[in-house]
């Protein structure tokens, strides 16, 4: 199950060219026109932290797992091709969505709490609600099982982005689990 999960862990990318110091308060109507071309291209990814709950066991995910992700703009839409994953997912604008990053039976975990956590050093210049946010959903499968995931991406500026990915894990033997991974994207 770990190879699928690790491939999926690196499923996040973004930021891109010199545009402004911050994307705070950029109206959602401008995201396609301004951000899509700025964010296109290769991004370094680094998994900062992750947890998996599988069959009642808690497992820490490996930290500092690095990779390259590709972001592609087409017709004002953004597509992410994560490292070590076949295919791409569309990043959908997610302004106004209340993100709950909890796993399984955990109490609700508002995205604001995760992105404000000083442990990760995000250093956001404004509240999460004032930044461009995207969401993508997909499924990755291989001989070891499958991962159905939702990726939540925040883009504070043209040089970095942060993603939290939540996932439901399933193996052919019936093993089930959930996971959450935090990933940093940089140019």
MODAVEN-V643523 format. One line per field, one symbol per residue. ss: DSSP state (~ for helix, > for strand, _ for the rest). burial: + if it has 9 or more other ideal C-beta (glycine too) atoms within 8 Angstrom, else -. A space follows every 50 residues. Layout:
ss=???
burial=???
This chain:
ss=_~~~~~~~~__________________~~~~~~~~~~~~_>>>>>>>>>> >>>>__>>>>____>>>>>>>>>>__>>>>>_______>>>>>______> _________>~~~~~__~~~_______~~~_>>>>>>>>>>>__>>>>>> >>>>>>>__>>>>>>>>>>>_____>>>>>>>>>>>_
burial=+--+++++++++++++--+---++-+---+++-+++-+++--++++++++ ++++------+-+-+-+-+++++---+++++++-+--++++-++----+- +++-----++++-+++---+-+-+---+--++++++-+-+-+-+++++++ ++++++++-++++++++++++---+++++++++++++
